[in-house]
Amino acid sequence: MTSSSSIVVVGAGVLGLCTAFELLRRGRSVVVVDPGEANASAAAAGMIAPAMEAAIDGATPDQADLFRAGRDLWPEFAQAAGIALFRRPAEWRGAAAADMAARMQALGFDARQDGDRLITHEDYQVEPAQALAAMRAALGGRIVTGRVESVARDGDGWRVNTSDGAFEASAVVLATGADAAVAGLAEAAHRLIAAIQPIRGQIGVASRALAPHVVRGPGAYVAPMATGAVVGATMEPGRRDIRPDAEAGARLLDAAWRVLGQPPEPLDIDWRVGVRGASADGLPMAGAAPGGQGIFMALAPRRNGWLLGPLVGGVVADAIEGRAASPHARPLDPARF
Ligand SMILES: Cc1cc2nc3c(=O)[nH]c(=O)nc-3n(C[C@H](O)[C@H](O)[C@H](O)COP(=O)(O)OP(=O)(O)OC[C@H]3O[C@@H](n4cnc5c(N)ncnc54)[C@H](O)[C@@H]3O)c2cc1C
């Protein structure tokens, strides 16, 4: 079977769905192909956290501006896509609170420190399960279950081959997370995807509430979730295995109780793993793929796929439509590598 369509998005994680939703609301015809298995986006805590991420990672002022711009797109994007956006304070607890406050303030973020606690109102949160479901519902029958095996040039466009059939596409968006490149790409695009570093992340879904808002500290964070709370998360570069590791879970939980300043209590916790993809500079690759000709990338957002999803979606949609690039396109251009 061959189906016609205009733009095929490969992968239905947060980057693929944000890009597809952005294209849809610009009136473009779009199809998303994904095998429907667990992915990093579903495992995440959903923090839209420019201030905490910039302070934790020692971001430059330009990177902090990019994170802030990503956050600022969320209220409108969430409303359009039917995603619940939570604007609660976020807290850092621990000896580094003064240092974290100084870093945030130097980068222009609001931060109030009191002893070993810091509160910021700059960070938001979504519930990944609800957000993914809302975008999937908006895209409806445009999401097809399958795995893309290869792409091949076909006239002015592309033929996208899956295990069950093929699609004709005027453009293809690669949003395949930390997975291997599909066959048939230009050598330069293949090389960029092969260089994406996998970073395993383990997170625990607790069946009861542990904190009224995000609380972060040395070695762990606790974030509210509809089901109760999540306790996260490990950063294990180079690992792709997705079986939860009991020792890593125990270490995270110990750190979380210390951050909360509470003695450990019995807790029902369901451990999950996601594999983040990271580029060499930690920023996503968004825009035309090297080798061009209608292949685009929405890849490798490291720890900030949720924060930067709408921004990546907009940058990729602009590139596909040949619109003037936003000021945020250049630092994300795959050609920077
Ligand atoms: C534990 C954990 C906590 C996190 N917390 C946060 C947070 O609080 N805030 C934040 O901003 N970020 C967070 N992140 C990071 C964020 O989750 C990732 O950056 C983001 O999910 C990456 O999205 P993605 O769309 O690139 O990849 P993925 O979510 O991995 O999606 C890629 C999709 O492509 C599909 N695919 C791959 N190959 C093919 C193919 N050939 N054909 C069809 N489909 C294919 C896969 O099956 C998958 O569904 C967290 C990550 C983890 C692991």
The ligand as a Tripos MOL2 file, in Angstrom:
@<TRIPOS>MOLECULE
LIG
   53    58     1     0     0
SMALL
NO_CHARGES

@<TRIPOS>ATOM
      1 C1         13.4690   10.1750   33.4850 C.3       1 LIG1
      2 C2         13.3780   11.3570   32.5810 C.ar      1 LIG1
      3 C3         12.8740   12.5610   33.0840 C.ar      1 LIG1
      4 C4         12.7920   13.6830   32.2430 C.ar      1 LIG1
      5 N1         12.2430   14.8400   32.7160 N.ar      1 LIG1
      6 C5         12.1360   15.9130   31.8930 C.ar      1 LIG1
      7 C6         11.5240   17.1100   32.3540 C.ar      1 LIG1
      8 O1         11.0560   17.1900   33.4890 O.2       1 LIG1
      9 N2         11.4710   18.1710   31.4950 N.ar      1 LIG1
     10 C7         11.9640   18.1050   30.2170 C.ar      1 LIG1
     11 O2         11.9160   19.1150   29.4840 O.2       1 LIG1
     12 N3         12.5180   16.9680   29.7530 N.ar      1 LIG1
     13 C8         12.6180   15.8900   30.5630 C.ar      1 LIG1
     14 N4         13.2090   14.7440   30.1110 N.ar      1 LIG1
     15 C9         13.7830   14.7330   28.7750 C.3       1 LIG1
     16 C10        12.7250   14.5180   27.7450 C.3       1 LIG1
     17 O3         11.8730   13.4930   28.1670 O.3       1 LIG1
     18 C11        13.3910   14.1570   26.4280 C.3       1 LIG1
     19 O4         14.2770   15.2060   26.0700 O.3       1 LIG1
     20 C12        12.3110   13.9980   25.3520 C.3       1 LIG1
     21 O5         11.3500   13.0850   25.7690 O.3       1 LIG1
     22 C13        12.8860   13.5440   24.0350 C.3       1 LIG1
     23 O6         11.8080   13.5220   23.1380 O.3       1 LIG1
     24 P1         11.9720   12.9380   21.6790 P.3       1 LIG1
     25 O7         10.7040   13.2040   20.9750 O.co2     1 LIG1
     26 O8         13.2450   13.4690   21.0960 O.co2     1 LIG1
     27 O9         12.2630   11.3750   21.8840 O.3       1 LIG1
     28 P2         11.3270   10.1600   22.3660 P.3       1 LIG1
     29 O10        10.3780   10.5690   23.4130 O.co2     1 LIG1
     30 O11        12.2560    9.0390   22.6590 O.co2     1 LIG1
     31 O12        10.4620    9.8140   21.0750 O.3       1 LIG1
     32 C14        11.0440    9.2830   19.9010 C.3       1 LIG1
     33 C15         9.9890    8.4100   19.2530 C.3       1 LIG1
     34 O13        10.4550    8.0110   17.9630 O.3       1 LIG1
     35 C16        10.0700    6.6750   17.7560 C.3       1 LIG1
     36 N5         10.9160    6.1020   16.7140 N.ar      1 LIG1
     37 C17        12.2490    5.8590   16.7540 C.ar      1 LIG1
     38 N6         12.6620    5.3240   15.5830 N.ar      1 LIG1
     39 C18        11.5630    5.2290   14.8020 C.ar      1 LIG1
     40 C19        11.3400    4.7490   13.4690 C.ar      1 LIG1
     41 N7         12.3360    4.2650   12.7270 N.pl3     1 LIG1
     42 N8         10.0820    4.7970   12.9770 N.ar      1 LIG1
     43 C20         9.0480    5.3000   13.7100 C.ar      1 LIG1
     44 N9          9.2110    5.7800   14.9840 N.ar      1 LIG1
     45 C21        10.4440    5.7350   15.5030 C.ar      1 LIG1
     46 C22        10.2620    6.0220   19.1140 C.3       1 LIG1
     47 O14         9.5730    4.8110   19.2100 O.3       1 LIG1
     48 C23         9.7180    7.1170   20.0230 C.3       1 LIG1
     49 O15         8.3380    6.9640   20.2430 O.3       1 LIG1
     50 C24        13.2630   13.5970   30.9090 C.ar      1 LIG1
     51 C25        13.7360   12.3920   30.4050 C.ar      1 LIG1
     52 C26        13.7820   11.2670   31.2380 C.ar      1 LIG1
     53 C27        14.2710    9.9730   30.6630 C.3       1 LIG1
@<TRIPOS>BOND
     1     1     2 1
     2     2     3 ar
     3     2    52 ar
     4     3     4 ar
     5     4     5 ar
     6     4    50 ar
     7     5     6 ar
     8     6     7 ar
     9     6    13 1
    10     7     8 2
    11     7     9 ar
    12     9    10 ar
    13    10    11 2
    14    10    12 ar
    15    12    13 ar
    16    13    14 ar
    17    14    15 1
    18    14    50 ar
    19    15    16 1
    20    16    17 1
    21    16    18 1
    22    18    19 1
    23    18    20 1
    24    20    21 1
    25    20    22 1
    26    22    23 1
    27    23    24 1
    28    24    25 2
    29    24    26 1
    30    24    27 1
    31    27    28 1
    32    28    29 2
    33    28    30 1
    34    28    31 1
    35    31    32 1
    36    32    33 1
    37    33    34 1
    38    33    48 1
    39    34    35 1
    40    35    36 1
    41    35    46 1
    42    36    37 ar
    43    36    45 ar
    44    37    38 ar
    45    38    39 ar
    46    39    40 ar
    47    39    45 ar
    48    40    41 1
    49    40    42 ar
    50    42    43 ar
    51    43    44 ar
    52    44    45 ar
    53    46    47 1
    54    46    48 1
    55    48    49 1
    56    50    51 ar
    57    51    52 ar
    58    52    53 1
@<TRIPOS>SUBSTRUCTURE
     1 LIG1         1 GROUP 0 **** ****
